[in-house]
Amino acid sequence: MSVVEIDERGRMTIPKKIGLKKSRAIVIPAGSFFITIPLSAHPQKNAQGWLPTSKGRAELKTEAELMAQHDAAERAKRRRQL
């Protein structure tokens, strides 16, 4: 475990021993802390073995966009913004 400092602009430096140089990560806020999950350079290739699907990339993208639109509309209705 490493302790890092966060500067006034919200940036932090990851220690070298963790080895996340020039990479991307997902940051999930969880109350007073957050979870960081490193992403591989080619996530599609890594997911092929454990995430099988018969749908193509374009079809998956379209489905995800429709689900996001539906979710946004539902949230707006709950907030009485629509």
C-alpha positions as CSV (number, residue, x, y, z in Angstrom):
1,M,0.0,0.0,0.0
2,S,1.2,3.5,-0.8
3,V,0.2,6.9,0.4
4,V,0.0,9.6,-2.2
5,E,-0.7,13.3,-2.1
6,I,-3.3,15.0,-4.2
7,D,-2.4,18.6,-5.3
8,E,-4.7,21.6,-5.4
9,R,-5.7,20.7,-9.0
10,G,-6.8,17.2,-8.0
11,R,-3.8,15.4,-9.5
12,M,-1.9,12.7,-7.8
13,T,1.3,10.9,-8.6
14,I,1.2,7.1,-8.7
15,P,4.4,5.5,-7.2
16,K,6.8,3.9,-9.6
17,K,6.6,0.5,-7.9
18,I,2.9,0.2,-8.9
19,G,3.9,0.4,-12.6
20,L,1.0,2.4,-14.1
21,K,3.1,4.7,-16.3
22,K,1.5,5.8,-19.5
23,S,-1.7,3.8,-19.0
24,R,-5.4,4.4,-18.5
25,A,-7.6,3.5,-15.6
26,I,-11.2,3.6,-14.5
27,V,-11.7,5.6,-11.3
28,I,-14.9,4.7,-9.3
29,P,-15.9,7.1,-6.5
30,A,-16.9,5.2,-3.4
31,G,-17.8,7.7,-0.6
32,S,-14.7,9.1,1.0
33,F,-12.4,7.0,-1.1
34,F,-12.1,5.7,-4.7
35,I,-11.2,2.5,-6.5
36,T,-8.8,2.6,-9.5
37,I,-8.8,-0.2,-12.0
38,P,-6.1,-0.2,-14.7
39,L,-7.2,-0.7,-18.3
40,S,-5.1,-2.7,-20.8
41,A,-4.1,-1.2,-24.1
42,H,-6.4,-3.6,-26.0
43,P,-9.4,-4.4,-23.7
44,Q,-11.4,-6.1,-26.5
45,K,-8.6,-8.7,-27.1
46,N,-8.3,-9.4,-23.3
47,A,-12.1,-9.8,-22.9
48,Q,-12.6,-12.2,-25.8
49,G,-12.0,-15.3,-23.7
50,W,-14.2,-14.5,-20.8
51,L,-16.8,-12.2,-22.3
52,P,-18.3,-14.0,-25.4
53,T,-20.9,-12.4,-27.5
54,S,-22.5,-12.9,-30.9
55,K,-23.1,-9.2,-31.4
56,G,-20.8,-7.0,-33.4
57,R,-19.0,-3.9,-32.1
58,A,-21.4,-1.5,-33.8
59,E,-24.5,-3.3,-32.5
60,L,-23.1,-3.3,-28.9
61,K,-22.3,0.5,-29.2
62,T,-25.8,1.2,-30.5
63,E,-27.4,-0.8,-27.7
64,A,-25.2,0.9,-25.0
65,E,-26.1,4.4,-26.4
66,L,-29.9,3.5,-26.3
67,M,-29.6,2.3,-22.8
68,A,-27.7,5.5,-21.7
69,Q,-30.4,7.7,-23.3
70,H,-33.2,5.7,-21.6
71,D,-31.3,6.0,-18.2
72,A,-30.8,9.7,-18.7
73,A,-34.5,10.2,-19.5
74,E,-35.6,8.2,-16.4
75,R,-33.2,10.3,-14.2
76,A,-34.6,13.5,-15.6
77,K,-38.2,12.4,-15.0
78,R,-37.4,11.5,-11.4
79,R,-35.9,15.0,-10.9
80,R,-38.9,16.5,-12.7
81,Q,-36.7,18.1,-15.4
82,L,-38.8,16.7,-18.2
